[in-house]
Amino acid sequence: MGLNPSSLEPKPHASRPAQRLGERLLAAGLVSRFQLEMALQEQLSTKKRLGEIVVAKGWVPYAVLEKIAAGMIHNGTKSVRSVKNKITF
């Protein structure tokens, strides 16, 4: 899957609804629809965070996920949780 660098950059606030992490990963071409569905099913059964799952499976490098999450936090998206010292998923 090819990485679309422009999809990782934080976007200015606009009237568009906030995207969830899975939607961002899909839009960036980092995961397929099938992989996202698998990760969401695992999330339901294990209570692990989506980012943790996709990194553990080797689908998305942690540094890339961290950049996407930072952009989401910058844009005010509420679907990624953060802690004071480090972004966690």
N, C-alpha and C positions, 0 to 999 in steps of 0.2 A: 504494500500500500504506500503510495507516495504522500509525503508530508507537504501540506500547503502552508508555508510559513506565514502568509498574510492572515490566515485564520487563527493564528496564535497571538497576534498582536491585540492588545486591549483596544476596544472600540469606544469612541465617545458615547456618552449617554444619548439615547435616541428614543423615539416613541415605540420602538420594537419591544416585545416582551423579553424578559430575561431568559436565557437558555440555561438548562440544567447541564451538569457536567457530561452526562452521556450524549446529549444532543451536540455539545461542542466537540467531543471526541469523534462523533460520527461525521459532523460537518467538516472537520479538519482532515478526514480520511485516515484517521489513526486506528479506527476499529471499523469492522463491518457491522451491518445490522445484526447478523447472526451472533457475532462476538458480543455485541452490546446486550442482546437478549440473554445470552448465556451468563454474562456477568450480572445482569439484573436478577436472574433466577438464583444465582449463587448468593447474591446480596440478601435476598429474602430468606434463604435457608440458613445462612451463616451469621447474618447481622454485621458482616464486614462492610466497610465502605467501598463504594464503586471504584474509586481511584486505587485503593489498596489491591483490589482484585485484578484490575487490568495491568498493574505493574507486576504483581506476583506471577501472572500468566506470561509475562514478557511481551505483551502487546504494545505497551506504551512505556517509554523510558521515564523514570521518575523525574528527571530534569524537565522534560517536556510537559508532563502532567503538572508539575509545580508552576511552570510558566502559564499554562492555561488557567489554573486555579487562581494565580495572582491576578490575572486579567479579569477573572470573574469577580473577585473581591473588589478590585479597583472599580468595576462597573456597578457594584452594589448588589450583585447576585447573592441570594441567600442560601443557595443549595450546596455550597461548599463550606464546611466548617473549618475554622482556623483556631489556632492556639497562639499564645503570645510569642513563643520562641520559634515555632516552625509550623508550616502548613502541614496538616495531616488529612488523610482521606479515609 
